[in-house]
Amino acid sequence: MIKKYRAGTFTEAFQRIKEELGPDAVILQQQELKHSKNPNEKVELTVSIGDIAEMPPPPQTPASRDTGKLATYNSKGLKPIEWRSMDDERALKLGGRPKDNDKLITCMEDILIEMKRLKEDFAATRNDFLEGVRIVRDRIPKEFNSIVTKLSKNGVPAQTVQDLLAEVMLLCHANSRDELSIKEQMKKVLTNRISIAPRPRLRKGRPLVQMFIGPAGSGKSGIISKLAGRATITGNPNVAIVTTDCYRMGALEQMEAFAAAADIGLERVYSPEEVPEVFERLRDKSLVLVDTAGRSLGNKEHEEEINAFHDAIRPDEMHLVLPLNMRDADLEKSAGVYGALKANRIIFTRQDESSEQGALLWLPLKFEIPLSYIGNGQGPDNIVSAEKEIIAEWMLR
């Protein structure tokens, strides 16, 4: 199978190919599109995957439809086979032989020979490509060792490090490969790849509703407290908190204490059926933050509860809250479960406690869920909106 991919940069095209086709894809050709009408399509990559024998046959030309010619491949390229009569064609379909079967058999033999040759060529090209990847991995120029070490220690997957390094090596000219230049180029490459959600916008007529989900202990209540406090400090007193976490011991009392201290309205919702009445009381608010209970992964009852509340509330933003110091395998599992529950933003907490920052890059890309906020401390103001440049700097420390 052969496919063409167009994108704004080769990096974007490589990422799409890797996600859709996996490691077996072979890049046959890459070129810049200098006269593309679409400003977002500046490069084109031609890719092959799978056995060449599985390639679809070429479409019939208008001449084929008009004259009964069947377009096919032989050793000289595209060649039409002309049937002598409809009876011959019908006979072939029924297992018989047309009158000029020698000519047909010769053409089919040519096709098989050509397909075998192409298959061998593709196999050789793929082996060359894999060997090139091995050489790049084993023979990294020494001036890039420092940047590779930083990314690896920060938990960036090996394949991602290779992809980043390949792009930076192209951007860094041989006479400007000092440590500072390499770092600046890597920062630019990282900035282009980090996925950030658009900033929320308040509007007139109804509140902006942000809902927060995540595993137990991820820091949802703390994030909500910080966002509510930040909103009031920056001149938006029209904020309310809604909590559906009404049964976990101590959770409701903690949120009530914060709301009272910050003079912020707090509404309790015990079931999805209560949602319309509660939100009717909040229709004049500009921002509503919805807290949810956190339970262990794989709890089907909890997943059904989140879905029911989501369908009743219909939030503008569904934030998945995860601690950055969680193991990569657990982060991936959590993102898979909660991503299926309509999460469309990721918030990382405990950034200041994590020795690895790699998940800030790979997790949003893998699950196609952008970053919104990052918690970086225990204080009420220790929360920042996700910024590409800041995250790239963290990853290069």
C-alpha positions as CSV (number, residue, x, y, z in Angstrom):
1,M,0.0,0.0,0.0
2,I,1.3,3.5,-0.9
3,K,0.1,6.6,0.7
4,K,1.0,10.3,0.5
5,Y,1.1,12.6,3.5
6,R,1.1,16.4,3.4
7,A,1.8,18.6,6.3
8,G,3.3,22.0,7.3
9,T,6.7,20.4,8.3
10,F,8.5,17.1,7.8
11,T,8.3,16.6,11.6
12,E,4.5,16.8,11.5
13,A,4.3,14.4,8.6
14,F,6.7,12.0,10.3
15,Q,4.6,12.1,13.4
16,R,1.4,11.3,11.5
17,I,3.1,8.4,9.6
18,K,4.4,6.9,12.8
19,E,1.1,7.1,14.6
20,E,-1.0,5.7,11.7
21,L,1.3,3.2,10.0
22,G,3.8,2.2,12.8
23,P,7.5,1.2,12.4
24,D,7.0,-0.8,9.2
25,A,6.4,2.2,7.1
26,V,9.0,3.0,4.4
27,I,9.4,6.5,3.1
28,L,9.9,6.4,-0.6
29,Q,10.1,10.1,-1.4
30,Q,9.9,13.5,0.3
31,Q,9.6,16.8,-1.3
32,E,8.7,20.4,-0.6
33,L,5.5,21.8,-2.0
34,K,6.6,25.3,-3.2
35,H,3.3,26.1,-5.0
36,S,0.8,24.5,-2.7
37,K,-2.6,26.4,-2.5
38,N,-3.0,25.2,1.1
39,P,-0.7,27.2,3.5
40,N,-0.7,24.2,5.9
41,E,0.7,21.8,3.3
42,K,4.3,22.7,2.6
43,V,5.8,19.2,2.4
44,E,4.8,15.8,1.0
45,L,6.0,12.3,1.9
46,T,5.3,9.2,-0.1
47,V,5.1,6.1,2.1
48,S,4.8,2.4,1.5
49,I,3.7,-0.3,4.0
50,G,2.9,-4.0,3.6
51,D,3.6,-6.5,0.9
52,I,3.8,-5.1,-2.6
53,A,1.6,-7.8,-3.8
54,E,-1.2,-6.2,-1.8
55,M,-1.1,-3.0,-3.8
56,P,-4.4,-2.2,-5.4
57,P,-4.6,-2.6,-9.2
58,P,-4.4,0.6,-11.2
59,P,-7.7,2.3,-12.1
60,Q,-9.1,1.8,-15.6
61,T,-8.6,4.6,-17.9
62,P,-11.5,6.2,-19.9
63,A,-10.2,4.3,-22.9
64,S,-10.5,1.1,-21.0
65,R,-14.2,1.7,-20.2
66,D,-14.9,2.7,-23.8
67,T,-13.1,-0.1,-25.6
68,G,-13.2,-3.0,-23.2
69,K,-9.4,-2.7,-22.5
70,L,-8.2,-3.8,-19.0
71,A,-5.4,-1.6,-17.6
72,T,-2.6,-3.5,-15.8
73,Y,1.1,-3.4,-15.1
74,N,3.9,-5.2,-17.0
75,S,7.7,-4.7,-17.1
76,K,7.3,-1.6,-19.3
77,G,4.8,0.1,-17.1
78,L,1.0,0.6,-17.6
79,K,-0.2,-1.4,-20.6
80,P,-3.8,-2.2,-21.8
81,I,-4.9,-5.7,-22.5
82,E,-7.5,-5.7,-25.2
83,W,-10.1,-8.5,-25.2
84,R,-11.0,-9.8,-28.6
85,S,-14.6,-10.3,-27.6
86,M,-17.1,-10.3,-24.7
87,D,-17.2,-14.1,-25.1
88,D,-13.5,-14.3,-24.4
89,E,-13.9,-12.2,-21.2
90,R,-16.8,-14.2,-20.1
91,A,-14.9,-17.4,-20.7
92,L,-11.9,-16.2,-18.6
93,K,-14.3,-15.4,-15.7
94,L,-15.7,-18.9,-15.9
95,G,-12.3,-20.5,-15.9
96,G,-11.9,-21.0,-19.6
97,R,-9.3,-19.6,-22.0
98,P,-9.7,-16.8,-24.5
99,K,-8.5,-17.3,-28.1
100,D,-5.4,-15.2,-27.6
101,N,-4.4,-16.8,-24.3
102,D,-0.7,-16.9,-25.2
103,K,-0.6,-13.1,-25.2
104,L,-2.5,-12.9,-21.9
105,I,-0.3,-15.4,-20.2
106,T,2.8,-13.6,-21.4
107,C,1.5,-10.3,-19.9
108,M,0.6,-12.0,-16.6
109,E,4.1,-13.5,-16.4
110,D,5.6,-10.1,-17.0
111,I,3.4,-8.7,-14.2
112,L,4.5,-11.4,-11.7
113,I,8.2,-10.8,-12.6
114,E,7.8,-7.0,-12.1
115,M,6.0,-7.4,-8.8
116,K,8.7,-9.8,-7.5
117,R,11.4,-7.2,-8.5
118,L,9.5,-4.4,-6.8
119,K,9.0,-6.5,-3.7
120,E,12.8,-7.1,-3.5
121,D,13.5,-3.4,-4.1
122,F,11.1,-2.4,-1.2
123,A,12.7,-5.0,1.1
124,A,16.2,-3.6,0.3
125,T,15.0,0.0,0.8
126,R,13.4,-0.9,4.2
127,N,16.6,-2.7,5.4
128,D,18.7,0.3,4.4
129,F,16.3,2.6,6.3
130,L,16.5,0.5,9.5
131,E,20.2,0.3,9.2
132,G,20.4,4.0,8.9
133,V,18.3,4.4,12.1
134,R,20.7,2.0,13.9
135,I,23.8,4.0,12.7
136,V,22.2,7.3,13.9
137,R,21.5,5.7,17.3
138,D,25.0,4.2,17.7
139,R,27.0,7.1,16.2
140,I,25.6,10.3,17.6
141,P,28.1,13.1,17.0
142,K,29.7,13.9,20.3
143,E,28.5,17.6,20.3
144,F,24.9,16.3,20.6
145,N,25.6,13.9,23.5
146,S,24.7,16.5,26.2
147,I,21.3,17.3,24.8
148,V,20.5,13.6,24.3
149,T,21.4,12.9,27.9
150,K,19.2,15.7,29.2
151,L,16.2,14.5,27.2
152,S,16.7,10.8,28.2
153,K,17.0,11.7,31.9
154,N,13.8,13.7,31.6
155,G,11.9,10.6,30.6
156,V,11.6,11.3,26.8
157,P,11.1,8.0,25.0
158,A,14.1,6.8,23.0
159,Q,12.3,6.9,19.7
160,T,11.1,10.4,20.3
161,V,14.7,11.5,21.2
162,Q,15.9,10.1,17.9
163,D,13.2,12.0,16.0
164,L,14.0,15.2,17.8
165,L,17.7,14.8,17.3
166,A,17.3,14.1,13.6
167,E,15.5,17.3,13.1
168,V,17.9,19.3,15.2
169,M,20.9,17.9,13.3
170,L,19.4,19.2,10.1
171,L,18.9,22.6,11.6
172,C,22.3,22.9,13.1
173,H,25.0,23.7,10.5
174,A,28.3,21.9,10.9
175,N,30.1,25.2,11.8
176,S,27.6,26.2,14.5
177,R,27.2,23.1,16.6
178,D,28.2,24.5,20.0
179,E,26.2,23.6,23.1
180,L,24.2,26.9,23.2
181,S,23.2,26.7,19.5
182,I,22.2,23.1,19.8
183,K,20.1,23.8,22.9
184,E,18.3,26.7,21.2
185,Q,17.5,24.7,18.1
186,M,16.2,21.8,20.3
187,K,14.1,24.2,22.2
188,K,12.5,25.4,19.0
189,V,11.8,21.8,17.9
190,L,10.3,21.0,21.2
191,T,8.2,24.1,21.2
192,N,6.7,23.1,17.8
193,R,5.8,19.7,19.1
194,I,4.3,20.4,22.6
195,S,0.5,20.4,22.4
196,I,-1.2,23.3,24.2
197,A,-5.0,23.9,24.5
198,P,-6.4,27.3,23.6
199,R,-7.0,29.6,26.5
200,P,-10.5,29.6,28.0
201,R,-12.7,32.6,27.3
202,L,-15.5,33.9,29.4
203,R,-18.6,35.0,27.7
204,K,-21.9,36.7,28.3
205,G,-25.2,34.9,28.8
206,R,-24.0,31.7,30.4
207,P,-21.0,30.5,32.5
208,L,-17.9,28.8,31.2
209,V,-18.1,25.3,32.8
210,Q,-14.9,23.4,33.5
211,M,-15.2,19.9,34.8
212,F,-12.3,18.0,36.4
213,I,-11.8,14.2,36.4
214,G,-8.9,12.0,37.3
215,P,-7.7,9.1,39.6
216,A,-7.9,9.4,43.4
217,G,-5.1,11.6,44.8
218,S,-4.3,13.3,41.6
219,G,-4.9,16.8,43.0
220,K,-8.3,17.8,41.4
221,S,-9.6,19.6,44.5
222,G,-6.3,21.5,44.8
223,I,-6.3,22.6,41.2
224,I,-9.9,23.8,41.5
225,S,-9.1,25.8,44.6
226,K,-6.1,27.4,42.8
227,L,-8.1,28.3,39.7
228,A,-11.0,29.7,41.7
229,G,-8.6,31.7,43.8
230,R,-6.7,33.0,40.8
231,A,-10.0,34.0,39.2
232,T,-11.1,36.1,42.2
233,I,-7.7,37.7,42.6
234,T,-7.6,38.8,38.9
235,G,-10.9,40.5,39.2
236,N,-13.6,37.9,38.6
237,P,-15.7,37.5,41.7
238,N,-18.5,35.7,39.8
239,V,-17.1,32.2,40.3
240,A,-18.8,29.1,41.7
241,I,-17.8,25.6,42.6
242,V,-19.9,22.5,42.1
243,T,-18.9,19.2,43.7
244,T,-20.1,15.8,43.0
245,D,-17.7,14.3,45.5
246,C,-20.2,14.3,48.3
247,Y,-19.5,10.9,49.9
248,R,-15.8,10.5,50.3
249,M,-14.8,11.1,53.9
250,G,-13.4,14.6,54.4
251,A,-13.7,15.7,50.7
252,L,-16.8,17.8,51.1
253,E,-15.6,19.3,54.3
254,Q,-12.3,20.4,52.7
255,M,-14.1,22.0,49.8
256,E,-16.6,23.7,52.1
257,A,-13.8,25.2,54.2
258,F,-12.0,26.6,51.1
259,A,-15.2,28.1,49.6
260,A,-16.1,29.8,52.9
261,A,-12.6,31.2,53.3
262,A,-12.5,32.5,49.7
263,D,-16.2,33.7,49.8
264,I,-17.0,31.5,46.8
265,G,-20.4,29.8,46.3
266,L,-20.4,26.0,46.6
267,E,-23.1,23.8,45.3
268,R,-23.4,20.0,46.1
269,V,-24.8,17.6,43.5
270,Y,-25.6,14.1,44.6
271,S,-26.9,12.8,41.3
272,P,-27.1,13.8,37.6
273,E,-30.9,14.4,38.1
274,E,-30.1,17.4,40.3
275,V,-27.9,19.1,37.7
276,P,-30.6,21.2,35.9
277,E,-31.8,22.7,39.2
278,V,-28.4,23.5,40.5
279,F,-27.2,25.1,37.2
280,E,-30.3,27.2,37.0
281,R,-29.2,28.9,40.2
282,L,-25.7,29.4,38.6
283,R,-26.8,30.9,35.3
284,D,-25.6,34.4,36.2
285,K,-22.1,33.1,37.1
286,S,-19.2,33.6,34.7
287,L,-17.1,30.6,35.7
288,V,-18.2,27.3,37.2
289,L,-15.7,24.7,38.3
290,V,-17.0,21.1,38.7
291,D,-15.2,18.7,41.1
292,T,-15.7,14.9,40.8
293,A,-14.8,11.9,42.9
294,G,-11.6,10.0,42.2
295,R,-11.6,6.3,42.3
296,S,-9.3,3.4,41.3
297,L,-8.9,2.6,37.6
298,G,-11.2,0.0,36.1
299,N,-14.1,0.9,38.3
300,K,-16.9,0.6,35.8
301,E,-19.5,2.1,38.1
302,H,-17.3,5.2,38.5
303,E,-16.9,5.5,34.8
304,E,-20.6,5.3,34.2
305,E,-21.1,7.9,36.9
306,I,-18.7,10.3,35.2
307,N,-20.4,9.8,31.9
308,A,-23.8,10.5,33.4
309,F,-22.6,13.7,35.1
310,H,-20.9,14.8,31.9
311,D,-24.0,14.3,29.8
312,A,-26.1,16.2,32.4
313,I,-23.7,19.1,32.8
314,R,-22.3,19.3,29.3
315,P,-19.1,21.1,30.3
316,D,-17.2,23.4,27.9
317,E,-13.9,21.8,29.0
318,M,-13.2,18.4,30.5
319,H,-9.9,18.4,32.3
320,L,-8.0,15.2,33.1
321,V,-5.8,15.8,36.2
322,L,-2.7,13.7,36.6
323,P,0.3,13.9,38.8
324,L,3.5,14.3,36.8
325,N,5.5,12.2,39.3
326,M,3.3,9.1,38.5
327,R,5.0,6.2,36.6
328,D,4.8,6.5,32.8
329,A,2.9,3.2,32.6
330,D,0.3,4.4,35.1
331,L,0.0,7.8,33.3
332,E,-0.6,6.0,30.0
333,K,-3.2,3.7,31.5
334,S,-5.0,6.6,33.2
335,A,-5.0,8.7,30.0
336,G,-6.4,5.8,28.1
337,V,-9.3,5.3,30.6
338,Y,-10.2,8.9,31.2
339,G,-9.6,9.9,27.6
340,A,-12.4,7.6,26.7
341,L,-14.6,9.5,29.2
342,K,-14.5,12.6,26.9
343,A,-11.5,14.3,28.5
344,N,-10.3,17.1,26.2
345,R,-7.6,18.8,28.3
346,I,-4.8,17.5,30.5
347,I,-3.6,19.2,33.7
348,F,-0.4,18.0,35.4
349,T,0.1,18.4,39.1
350,R,3.3,18.1,41.2
351,Q,5.6,19.2,38.4
352,D,7.9,20.5,41.1
353,E,8.1,17.1,42.7
354,S,8.9,15.2,39.5
355,S,12.4,14.4,38.4
356,E,11.2,13.7,34.8
357,Q,9.3,16.2,32.6
358,G,9.0,14.0,29.5
359,A,5.3,13.2,29.9
360,L,4.6,16.9,29.3
361,L,5.6,16.1,25.7
362,W,4.7,12.5,24.9
363,L,1.4,12.0,26.7
364,P,-0.6,14.8,25.1
365,L,0.8,13.8,21.7
366,K,0.1,10.1,22.1
367,F,-3.6,10.6,23.2
368,E,-4.2,13.8,21.2
369,I,-5.3,15.7,24.4
370,P,-3.6,19.1,24.8
371,L,-2.2,20.6,28.0
372,S,-4.2,23.3,29.8
373,Y,-2.6,24.0,33.3
374,I,0.4,22.8,35.3
375,G,0.5,22.7,39.1
376,N,4.0,23.4,40.4
377,G,3.8,23.7,44.1
378,Q,1.6,23.5,47.2
379,G,0.9,27.3,47.5
380,P,-2.4,28.8,46.3
381,D,-0.7,30.6,43.4
382,N,1.4,27.6,42.3
383,I,-0.4,27.0,39.0
384,V,0.5,28.2,35.5
385,S,-1.2,28.1,32.2
386,A,0.6,25.7,29.9
387,E,3.2,27.5,27.9
388,K,5.3,25.8,25.2
389,E,8.5,27.8,25.8
390,I,8.4,27.2,29.6
391,I,7.8,23.4,29.2
392,A,10.6,23.1,26.6
393,E,12.9,24.9,29.1
394,W,12.0,22.4,31.8
395,M,12.7,19.5,29.6
396,L,16.2,20.8,28.8
397,R,17.3,21.3,32.4
